[in-house]
């Protein structure tokens, strides 16, 4: 009687392992699809905008002011890391020079107090455009790309888990057949 119960338990756990293997394979496929979808969408959308880092040696890419961007000189902004670098290390630096480091919200508040001040109105418009572009690059470019990368790592983990589970299922079936 104990052997029959043991065999039933072995079969149950082996079938459960097979089901887990299938679920991990499905999760891996979904993760791989999410990775491909997110990273290709970010690439295609950014590449279509034709935003390039300034060329190396250009005054617009002074190594003293932009040391972290030298590696991207002349390249198209077409992936998450490049979008983050362009937003945080290029646009943000330029925005800091517009109104002595003030943000759009701060300049906008000042511009509302002094609506005839043309300089404030121009700073407000420029900061709005720059902060909007920066936000789009960070949100739609870098963040979405990061989610895609996480999905890719999750897919790899799911496939590794499925392989381990498949080995355990095969060993389980071998154990059942031996008994």
MDTraj code that builds the backbone (N, CA, C; nanometers):
import mdtraj as md
import numpy as np

residues = "UNK UNK UNK UNK UNK UNK UNK UNK UNK UNK UNK UNK UNK UNK UNK UNK UNK UNK UNK UNK UNK UNK UNK UNK UNK UNK UNK UNK UNK UNK UNK UNK UNK UNK UNK UNK UNK UNK UNK UNK UNK UNK UNK UNK UNK UNK UNK UNK UNK UNK UNK UNK UNK UNK UNK UNK UNK UNK UNK UNK UNK UNK UNK UNK UNK UNK UNK UNK UNK UNK UNK UNK UNK UNK UNK UNK UNK UNK UNK UNK UNK UNK UNK UNK UNK UNK UNK UNK UNK UNK UNK UNK UNK UNK UNK UNK UNK UNK UNK UNK UNK UNK UNK UNK UNK UNK UNK UNK UNK UNK UNK UNK UNK UNK UNK UNK UNK UNK UNK UNK UNK UNK UNK UNK UNK UNK UNK UNK UNK UNK UNK UNK UNK UNK UNK UNK UNK UNK UNK UNK UNK UNK UNK UNK UNK UNK UNK UNK UNK UNK UNK UNK UNK UNK UNK UNK UNK UNK UNK UNK UNK UNK UNK UNK UNK UNK UNK UNK UNK UNK UNK UNK UNK UNK UNK UNK UNK UNK UNK".split()
xyz = np.array([
    [0.0822, -0.1191, 0.0000],
    [0.0000, 0.0000, 0.0000],
    [0.0866, 0.1254, 0.0000],
    [0.1972, 0.1245, 0.0759],
    [0.2854, 0.2403, 0.0837],
    [0.3510, 0.2672, -0.0504],
    [0.3847, 0.1576, -0.1246],
    [0.4456, 0.1763, -0.2562],
    [0.3469, 0.2404, -0.3537],
    [0.2215, 0.2021, -0.3461],
    [0.1201, 0.2600, -0.4342],
    [0.1030, 0.4087, -0.4033],
    [0.1019, 0.4437, -0.2761],
    [0.0906, 0.5851, -0.2385],
    [0.2129, 0.6632, -0.2840],
    [0.3294, 0.6041, -0.2702],
    [0.4525, 0.6713, -0.3116],
    [0.4527, 0.6939, -0.4628],
    [0.4070, 0.5934, -0.5368],
    [0.4023, 0.6071, -0.6830],
    [0.3017, 0.7159, -0.7230],
    [0.1891, 0.7215, -0.6544],
    [0.0888, 0.8252, -0.6824],
    [0.1460, 0.9633, -0.6552],
    [0.2183, 0.9751, -0.5465],
    [0.2818, 1.1034, -0.5125],
    [0.3860, 1.1397, -0.6189],
    [0.4679, 1.0428, -0.6587],
    [0.5696, 1.0677, -0.7617],
    [0.5055, 1.1123, -0.8934],
    [0.3987, 1.0445, -0.9338],
    [0.3303, 1.0805, -1.0581],
    [0.2700, 1.2208, -1.0465],
    [0.2067, 1.2484, -0.9334],
    [0.1445, 1.3798, -0.9119],
    [0.2480, 1.4910, -0.9211],
    [0.3601, 1.4752, -0.8520],
    [0.4627, 1.5795, -0.8539],
    [0.5303, 1.5906, -0.9902],
    [0.5456, 1.4799, -1.0603],
    [0.6053, 1.4842, -1.1934],
    [0.5118, 1.5554, -1.2903],
    [0.3828, 1.5281, -1.2817],
    [0.2861, 1.5984, -1.3670],
    [0.2799, 1.7472, -1.3316],
    [0.2863, 1.7764, -1.2036],
    [0.2890, 1.9157, -1.1600],
    [0.4148, 1.9851, -1.2135],
    [0.5263, 1.9148, -1.2098],
    [0.6514, 1.9688, -1.2650],
    [0.6404, 1.9938, -1.4143],
    [0.5724, 1.9045, -1.4846],
    [0.5524, 1.9230, -1.6285],
    [0.4666, 2.0470, -1.6539],
    [0.3627, 2.0650, -1.5721],
    [0.2770, 2.1836, -1.5869],
    [0.3568, 2.3116, -1.5590],
    [0.4405, 2.3093, -1.4568],
    [0.5237, 2.4256, -1.4251],
    [0.6210, 2.4529, -1.5406],
    [0.6740, 2.3482, -1.5990],
    [0.7647, 2.3639, -1.7129],
    [0.6945, 2.4353, -1.8281],
    [0.5729, 2.3913, -1.8576],
    [0.4958, 2.4542, -1.9657],
    [0.4675, 2.6014, -1.9321],
    [0.4292, 2.6280, -1.8076],
    [0.4015, 2.7668, -1.7679],
    [0.5270, 2.8535, -1.7778],
    [0.6418, 2.7996, -1.7398],
    [0.7662, 2.8753, -1.7516],
    [0.8027, 2.9009, -1.8981],
    [0.7759, 2.8032, -1.9833],
    [0.8008, 2.8230, -2.1266],
    [0.7106, 2.9336, -2.1820],
    [0.5855, 2.9332, -2.1410],
    [0.4925, 3.0375, -2.1855],
    [0.5378, 3.1732, -2.1325],
    [0.5756, 3.1785, -2.0048],
    [0.6237, 3.3050, -1.9471],
    [0.7499, 3.3523, -2.0190],
    [0.8382, 3.2606, -2.0520],
    [0.9597, 3.2969, -2.1251],
    [0.9281, 3.3527, -2.2626],
    [0.8340, 3.2904, -2.3318],
    [0.7953, 3.3400, -2.4646],
    [0.7318, 3.4787, -2.4545],
    [0.6453, 3.4984, -2.3555],
    [0.5842, 3.6299, -2.3370],
    [0.6889, 3.7354, -2.3019],
    [0.7828, 3.6996, -2.2159],
    [0.8900, 3.7926, -2.1799],
    [0.9776, 3.8268, -2.2995],
    [1.0072, 3.7259, -2.3796],
    [1.0891, 3.7501, -2.4992],
    [1.0147, 3.8407, -2.5976],
    [0.8845, 3.8180, -2.6118],
    [0.8041, 3.9039, -2.6988],
    [0.8017, 4.0465, -2.6448],
    [0.7806, 4.0623, -2.5132],
    [0.7766, 4.1961, -2.4525],
    [0.9110, 4.2666, -2.4707],
    [1.0197, 4.1945, -2.4535],
    [1.1534, 4.2516, -2.4745],
    [1.1666, 4.3035, -2.6176],
    [1.1349, 4.2166, -2.7121],
    [1.1492, 4.2548, -2.8531],
    [1.0571, 4.3716, -2.8874],
    [0.9329, 4.3646, -2.8410],
    [0.8367, 4.4701, -2.8723],
    [0.8834, 4.6042, -2.8162],
    [0.9181, 4.6071, -2.6876],
    [0.9547, 4.7340, -2.6234],
    [1.0814, 4.7930, -2.6840],
    [1.1842, 4.7128, -2.6976],
    [1.3105, 4.7676, -2.7472],
    [1.3024, 4.8067, -2.8944],
    [1.2283, 4.7306, -2.9754],
    [1.2170, 4.7683, -3.1166],
    [1.1284, 4.8914, -3.1333],
    [1.0235, 4.9039, -3.0515],
    [0.9394, 5.0237, -3.0581],
    [1.0193, 5.1479, -3.0205],
    [1.0952, 5.1378, -2.9122],
    [1.1774, 5.2520, -2.8708],
    [1.2771, 5.2870, -2.9806],
    [1.3438, 5.1864, -3.0332],
    [1.4410, 5.2118, -3.1409],
    [1.3746, 5.2794, -3.2596],
    [1.2645, 5.2215, -3.3068],
    [1.2001, 5.2750, -3.4269],
    [1.1487, 5.4178, -3.4054],
    [1.0884, 5.4428, -3.2896],
    [1.0333, 5.5759, -3.2631],
    [1.1440, 5.6804, -3.2463],
    [1.2493, 5.6435, -3.1741],
    [1.3597, 5.7384, -3.1566],
    [1.4332, 5.7621, -3.2879],
    [1.4600, 5.6555, -3.3609],
    [1.5334, 5.6691, -3.4873],
    [1.4562, 5.7577, -3.5854],
    [1.3241, 5.7483, -3.5839],
    [1.2426, 5.8291, -3.6754],
    [1.2549, 5.9782, -3.6461],
    [1.2912, 6.0124, -3.5233],
    [1.3045, 6.1542, -3.4871],
    [1.4352, 6.2151, -3.5377],
    [1.5306, 6.1302, -3.5759],
    [1.6584, 6.1756, -3.6320],
    [1.7320, 6.2739, -3.5393],
    [1.7370, 6.2411, -3.4085],
    [1.8117, 6.3228, -3.3121],
    [1.9511, 6.2622, -3.3008],
    [2.0514, 6.3454, -3.3249],
    [2.1905, 6.3000, -3.3192],
    [2.2659, 6.3758, -3.2106],
    [2.3589, 6.3072, -3.1488],
    [2.4542, 6.3759, -3.0617],
    [2.5446, 6.4594, -3.1514],
    [2.5914, 6.5740, -3.1037],
    [2.6857, 6.6521, -3.1852],
    [2.8117, 6.5698, -3.2155],
    [2.8762, 6.6051, -3.3230],
    [2.9984, 6.5356, -3.3646],
    [3.1113, 6.5607, -3.2647],
    [3.2021, 6.4657, -3.2556],
    [3.3195, 6.4805, -3.1696],
    [3.4013, 6.6001, -3.2193],
    [3.4478, 6.6801, -3.1262],
    [3.5248, 6.7987, -3.1602],
    [3.4394, 6.9215, -3.1850],
    [3.3093, 6.9012, -3.1932],
    [3.2176, 7.0136, -3.2136],
    [3.2111, 7.0978, -3.0859],
    [3.2002, 7.2296, -3.0998],
    [3.1871, 7.3145, -2.9804],
    [3.0621, 7.2785, -2.8980],
    [2.9632, 7.2205, -2.9649],
    [2.8399, 7.1813, -2.8951],
    [2.8604, 7.0590, -2.8066],
    [2.9745, 6.9909, -2.8213],
    [3.0023, 6.8719, -2.7396],
    [3.1385, 6.8874, -2.6722],
    [3.1563, 6.9990, -2.6071],
    [3.2807, 7.0288, -2.5366],
    [3.3096, 6.9186, -2.4337],
    [3.4250, 6.8539, -2.4414],
    [3.4577, 6.7461, -2.3480],
    [3.4588, 6.7907, -2.2011],
    [3.4869, 6.9169, -2.1766],
    [3.4864, 6.9664, -2.0384],
    [3.3442, 6.9720, -1.9832],
    [3.2516, 7.0153, -2.0669],
    [3.1131, 7.0311, -2.0238],
    [3.0334, 6.9007, -2.0355],
    [3.0691, 6.8159, -2.1324],
    [2.9945, 6.6931, -2.1586],
    [3.0864, 6.5704, -2.1615],
    [3.1571, 6.5424, -2.0537],
    [3.2512, 6.4295, -2.0570],
    [3.1831, 6.2941, -2.0783],
    [3.0632, 6.2763, -2.0264],
    [2.9943, 6.1479, -2.0389],
    [2.9326, 6.1229, -2.1745],
    [2.9292, 6.2247, -2.2586],
    [2.8657, 6.2098, -2.3897],
    [2.9647, 6.1850, -2.5027],
    [3.0929, 6.1911, -2.4725],
    [3.1932, 6.1751, -2.5782],
    [3.1798, 6.0402, -2.6481],
    [3.1395, 5.9373, -2.5748],
    [3.1245, 5.8036, -2.6330],
    [3.0120, 5.7966, -2.7370],
    [2.9202, 5.8925, -2.7313],
    [2.8070, 5.8926, -2.8241],
    [2.8228, 5.9946, -2.9378],
    [2.9330, 6.0614, -2.9458],
    [2.9525, 6.1691, -3.0432],
    [2.9112, 6.1261, -3.1838],
    [2.8249, 6.2068, -3.2464],
    [2.7817, 6.1828, -3.3826],
    [2.6798, 6.0712, -3.4001],
    [2.6440, 6.0006, -3.2924],
    [2.5534, 5.8869, -3.3042],
    [2.4070, 5.9298, -3.2979],
    [2.3234, 5.8488, -3.3582],
    [2.1792, 5.8654, -3.3540],
    [2.1275, 5.8228, -3.2162],
    [2.0369, 5.8996, -3.1601],
    [1.9715, 5.8610, -3.0345],
    [1.8658, 5.7574, -3.0728],
    [1.8970, 5.6279, -3.0476],
    [1.8081, 5.5217, -3.0947],
    [1.7855, 5.4089, -2.9941],
    [1.8237, 5.4316, -2.8683],
    [1.7940, 5.3309, -2.7661],
    [1.7798, 5.3999, -2.6303],
    [1.7413, 5.3233, -2.5307],
    [1.7168, 5.3797, -2.3988],
    [1.8362, 5.4473, -2.3347],
    [1.9513, 5.3832, -2.3288],
    [2.0670, 5.4480, -2.2675],
    [2.1069, 5.5784, -2.3373],
    [2.0972, 5.5817, -2.4690],
    [2.1299, 5.7047, -2.5415],
    [2.0257, 5.8125, -2.5133],
    [1.8987, 5.7730, -2.5037],
    [1.7922, 5.8693, -2.4728],
    [1.8139, 5.9299, -2.3345],
    [1.8520, 5.8467, -2.2388],
    [1.8780, 5.8957, -2.1029],
    [1.9980, 5.9899, -2.1021],
    [2.1036, 5.9510, -2.1698],
    [2.2231, 6.0352, -2.1756],
    [2.1923, 6.1692, -2.2414],
    [2.1199, 6.1672, -2.3520],
    [2.0864, 6.2907, -2.4220],
    [1.9997, 6.3799, -2.3335],
    [1.9026, 6.3193, -2.2646],
    [1.8112, 6.3961, -2.1788],
    [1.8819, 6.4519, -2.0562],
    [1.9564, 6.3658, -1.9872],
    [2.0164, 6.4051, -1.8590],
    [2.1477, 6.4806, -1.8713],
    [2.2234, 6.4503, -1.9759],
    [2.3568, 6.5087, -1.9860],
    [2.3714, 6.6123, -2.0971],
    [2.2723, 6.6251, -2.1828],
    [2.2814, 6.7241, -2.2890],
    [2.1708, 6.8289, -2.2731],
    [2.0466, 6.7850, -2.2805],
    [1.9356, 6.8803, -2.2684],
    [1.9355, 6.9462, -2.1308],
    [1.9499, 6.8669, -2.0250],
    [1.9443, 6.9223, -1.8883],
    [2.0519, 7.0281, -1.8654],
    [2.1694, 7.0043, -1.9190],
    [2.2783, 7.1022, -1.9034],
    [2.2426, 7.2324, -1.9746],
    [2.1875, 7.2206, -2.0931],
    [2.1468, 7.3405, -2.1663],
    [2.0326, 7.4132, -2.0948],
    [1.9402, 7.3390, -2.0395],
    [1.8285, 7.4014, -1.9675],
    [1.8773, 7.4778, -1.8444],
    [1.9795, 7.4251, -1.7806],
    [2.0347, 7.4930, -1.6620],
    [2.0911, 7.6307, -1.6963],
    [2.1332, 7.6509, -1.8197],
    [2.1923, 7.7783, -1.8615],
    [2.0881, 7.8826, -1.9027],
    [1.9647, 7.8409, -1.9235],
    [1.8630, 7.9323, -1.9780],
    [1.8192, 8.0384, -1.8774],
    [1.7888, 7.9980, -1.7566],
    [1.7361, 8.0932, -1.6573],
    [1.8064, 8.0732, -1.5231],
    [1.9378, 8.0611, -1.5303],
    [2.0187, 8.0433, -1.4092],
    [1.9749, 7.9221, -1.3272],
    [1.9408, 7.8137, -1.3939],
    [1.9069, 7.6902, -1.3255],
    [1.7624, 7.6790, -1.2810],
    [1.6811, 7.7775, -1.3083],
    [1.5402, 7.7704, -1.2695],
    [1.4659, 7.6738, -1.3608],
    [1.3620, 7.6128, -1.3070],
    [1.2809, 7.5196, -1.3839],
    [1.1718, 7.5944, -1.4594],
    [1.1051, 7.5217, -1.5463],
    [0.9919, 7.5800, -1.6189],
    [0.8872, 7.6322, -1.5215],
    [0.8555, 7.5552, -1.4197],
    [0.7527, 7.5962, -1.3236],
    [0.7898, 7.7282, -1.2559],
    [0.9144, 7.7417, -1.2199],
    [0.9584, 7.8651, -1.1542],
    [0.9529, 7.9839, -1.2497],
    [1.0024, 7.9660, -1.3706],
    [1.0025, 8.0745, -1.4684],
    [0.8594, 8.1073, -1.5111],
    [0.7765, 8.0057, -1.5238],
    [0.6373, 8.0286, -1.5613],
    [0.5659, 8.1128, -1.4562],
    [0.5912, 8.0822, -1.3307],
    [0.5305, 8.1611, -1.2230],
    [0.5766, 8.3065, -1.2301],
    [0.7044, 8.3277, -1.2564],
    [0.7570, 8.4647, -1.2708],
    [0.6956, 8.5337, -1.3930],
    [0.6804, 8.4587, -1.5021],
    [0.6254, 8.5154, -1.6253],
    [0.4792, 8.5554, -1.6063],
    [0.4064, 8.4826, -1.5248],
    [0.2669, 8.5201, -1.4974],
    [0.2598, 8.6503, -1.4166],
    [0.3590, 8.6710, -1.3328],
    [0.3643, 8.7940, -1.2536],
    [0.4058, 8.9140, -1.3383],
    [0.4793, 8.8857, -1.4456],
    [0.5300, 8.9942, -1.5314],
    [0.5071, 8.9567, -1.6786],
    [0.3818, 8.9571, -1.7257],
    [0.3495, 8.9083, -1.8602],
    [0.4085, 8.9910, -1.9748],
    [0.4558, 9.1092, -1.9480],
    [0.5140, 9.1916, -2.0554],
    [0.6645, 9.1726, -2.0695],
    [0.7232, 9.0941, -1.9808],
    [0.8681, 9.0698, -1.9846],
    [0.8979, 8.9672, -2.0945],
    [0.9474, 9.0163, -2.2086],
    [0.9732, 8.9294, -2.3238],
    [1.0793, 8.8237, -2.2934],
    [1.1789, 8.8595, -2.2154],
    [1.2852, 8.7645, -2.1823],
    [1.2279, 8.6467, -2.1024],
    [1.1450, 8.6761, -2.0037],
    [1.0826, 8.5693, -1.9239],
    [0.9911, 8.4828, -2.0106],
    [0.9176, 8.5459, -2.1009],
    [0.8274, 8.4699, -2.1881],
    [0.9067, 8.3751, -2.2793],
    [1.0200, 8.4227, -2.3306],
    [1.1041, 8.3377, -2.4153],
    [1.1664, 8.2250, -2.3333],
    [1.2145, 8.2568, -2.2135],
    [1.2710, 8.1530, -2.1265],
    [1.1652, 8.0482, -2.0933],
    [1.0444, 8.0940, -2.0646],
    [0.9345, 8.0026, -2.0315],
    [0.9089, 7.9073, -2.1478],
    [0.9016, 7.9606, -2.2692],
    [0.8760, 7.8776, -2.3869],
    [0.9898, 7.7787, -2.4107],
    [1.1116, 7.8253, -2.4017],
    [1.2273, 7.7385, -2.4247],
    [1.2358, 7.6293, -2.3190],
    [1.2154, 7.6657, -2.1937],
    [1.2184, 7.5660, -2.0866],
    [1.1051, 7.4638, -2.1027],
    [0.9888, 7.5105, -2.1424],
    [0.8772, 7.4179, -2.1649],
    [0.9126, 7.3166, -2.2728],
    [0.9639, 7.3645, -2.3845],
    [0.9993, 7.2746, -2.4938],
    [1.1110, 7.1788, -2.4526],
    [1.2132, 7.2302, -2.3854],
    [1.3259, 7.1461, -2.3448],
    [1.2865, 7.0432, -2.2408],
    [1.2086, 7.0842, -2.1418],
    [1.1670, 6.9898, -2.0376],
    [1.0684, 6.8875, -2.0924],
    [0.9879, 6.9278, -2.1891],
    [0.8968, 6.8318, -2.2523],
    [0.9755, 6.7270, -2.3298],
    [1.0701, 6.7711, -2.4102],
    [1.1531, 6.6761, -2.4848],
    [1.2298, 6.5857, -2.3890],
    [1.2841, 6.6434, -2.2855],
    [1.3577, 6.5648, -2.1863],
    [1.2670, 6.4590, -2.1225],
    [1.1469, 6.4998, -2.0861],
    [1.0512, 6.4063, -2.0260],
    [1.0118, 6.2943, -2.1209],
    [0.9927, 6.3283, -2.2473],
    [0.9583, 6.2261, -2.3462],
    [1.0727, 6.1264, -2.3652],
    [1.1933, 6.1773, -2.3713],
    [1.3087, 6.0873, -2.3874],
    [1.3250, 5.9954, -2.2675],
    [1.3049, 6.0498, -2.1486],
    [1.3207, 5.9686, -2.0275],
    [1.2051, 5.8705, -2.0094],
    [1.0828, 5.9151, -2.0382],
    [0.9663, 5.8283, -2.0177],
    [0.9484, 5.7278, -2.1295],
    [0.9323, 5.7786, -2.2500],
    [0.9049, 5.6901, -2.3631],
    [1.0303, 5.6202, -2.4142],
    [1.1434, 5.6838, -2.3971],
    [1.2680, 5.6235, -2.4457],
    [1.3321, 5.5340, -2.3420],
    [1.3817, 5.5959, -2.2373],
    [1.4595, 5.5208, -2.1394],
    [1.3742, 5.4264, -2.0538],
    [1.2632, 5.4747, -1.9997],
    [1.1824, 5.3909, -1.9095],
    [1.1239, 5.2710, -1.9841],
    [1.0668, 5.2942, -2.1004],
    [1.0063, 5.1854, -2.1772],
    [1.1133, 5.0849, -2.2196],
    [1.2296, 5.1354, -2.2579],
    [1.3422, 5.0479, -2.2936],
    [1.3816, 4.9625, -2.1726],
    [1.3864, 5.0255, -2.0557],
    [1.4233, 4.9533, -1.9335],
    [1.3231, 4.8423, -1.9040],
    [1.1934, 4.8712, -1.9203],
    [1.0925, 4.7664, -1.9006],
    [1.1152, 4.6514, -1.9980],
    [1.1508, 4.6842, -2.1196],
    [1.1806, 4.5808, -2.2183],
    [1.3004, 4.4969, -2.1782],
    [1.4032, 4.5626, -2.1273],
    [1.5224, 4.4891, -2.0836],
    [1.4892, 4.3966, -1.9661],
    [1.4089, 4.4457, -1.8723],
    [1.3672, 4.3627, -1.7589],
    [1.2887, 4.2417, -1.8093],
    [1.2010, 4.2631, -1.9060],
    [1.1252, 4.1520, -1.9639],
    [1.2200, 4.0508, -2.0292],
    [1.3259, 4.1004, -2.0930],
    [1.4236, 4.0102, -2.1534],
    [1.4961, 3.9253, -2.0495],
    [1.5354, 3.9883, -1.9394],
    [1.6008, 3.9121, -1.8319],
    [1.5045, 3.8120, -1.7689],
    [1.3786, 3.8528, -1.7530],
    [1.2777, 3.7619, -1.6977],
    [1.2562, 3.6435, -1.7920],
    [1.2608, 3.6690, -1.9219],
    [1.2459, 3.5608, -2.0197],
    [1.3604, 3.4606, -2.0067],
    [1.4803, 3.5119, -1.9936],
    [1.5963, 3.4226, -1.9776],
    [1.5804, 3.3387, -1.8512],
    [1.5417, 3.4032, -1.7411],
    [1.5227, 3.3305, -1.6153],
    [1.4134, 3.2250, -1.6300],
    [1.3048, 3.2590, -1.6993],
    [1.1961, 3.1628, -1.7190],
    [1.2423, 3.0447, -1.8030],
    [1.3201, 3.0716, -1.9074],
    [1.3693, 2.9615, -1.9908],
    [1.4669, 2.8727, -1.9143],
    [1.5523, 2.9323, -1.8329],
    [1.6437, 2.8527, -1.7491],
    [1.5629, 2.7688, -1.6502],
    [1.4637, 2.8314, -1.5879],
    [1.3764, 2.7579, -1.4953],
    [1.3041, 2.6443, -1.5653],
    [1.2580, 2.6675, -1.6876],
    [1.1898, 2.5633, -1.7641],
    [1.2856, 2.4480, -1.7949],
    [1.4094, 2.4810, -1.8276],
    [1.5075, 2.3755, -1.8561],
    [1.5348, 2.2917, -1.7316],
    [1.5518, 2.3569, -1.6173],
    [1.5744, 2.2837, -1.4916],
    [1.4542, 2.1960, -1.4601],
    [1.3338, 2.2544, -1.4739],
    [1.2132, 2.1766, -1.4461],
    [1.1988, 2.0602, -1.5428],
    [1.2335, 2.0801, -1.6686],
    [1.2244, 1.9711, -1.7666],
    [1.3175, 1.8564, -1.7276],
    [1.4367, 1.8904, -1.6823],
    [1.5307, 1.7866, -1.6370],
    [1.4719, 1.7125, -1.5176],
    [1.4141, 1.7863, -1.4228],
    [1.3535, 1.7222, -1.3060],
    [1.2349, 1.6350, -1.3448],
    [1.1577, 1.6764, -1.4415],
    [1.0435, 1.5965, -1.4885],
    [1.0941, 1.4665, -1.5517],
    [1.1967, 1.4765, -1.6355],
    [1.2527, 1.3554, -1.6984],
    [1.3063, 1.2611, -1.5904],
    [1.3780, 1.3167, -1.4936],
    [1.4279, 1.2323, -1.3843],
    [1.3126, 1.1716, -1.3038],
    [1.2062, 1.2483, -1.2861],
    [1.0885, 1.1959, -1.2154],
    [1.0257, 1.0801, -1.2895],
    [1.0112, 1.0926, -1.4216],
    [0.9535, 0.9838, -1.5000],
    [1.0433, 0.8606, -1.4975],
    [1.1727, 0.8822, -1.5011],
    [1.2661, 0.7687, -1.4930],
    [1.2518, 0.6983, -1.3595],
    [1.2362, 0.7771, -1.2531],
    [1.2185, 0.7199, -1.1184],
    [1.0881, 0.6385, -1.1117],
    [0.9835, 0.6908, -1.1710],
    [0.8538, 0.6205, -1.1689],
    [0.8646, 0.4903, -1.2466],
    [0.9307, 0.4933, -1.3615],
    [0.9423, 0.3711, -1.4443],
    [1.0264, 0.2636, -1.3766],
    [1.1259, 0.3071, -1.2949],
    [1.2110, 0.2113, -1.2254],
    [1.1354, 0.1355, -1.1168],
    [1.0382, 0.2024, -1.0599],
    [0.9661, 0.1401, -0.9468],
    [0.8606, 0.0459, -0.9912],
])
top = md.Topology()
chain = top.add_chain()
for i, resn in enumerate(residues, 1):
    res = top.add_residue(resn, chain, resSeq=i)
    for name in ("N", "CA", "C"):
        top.add_atom(name, md.element.get_by_symbol(name[0]), res)
traj = md.Trajectory(xyz[None], top)
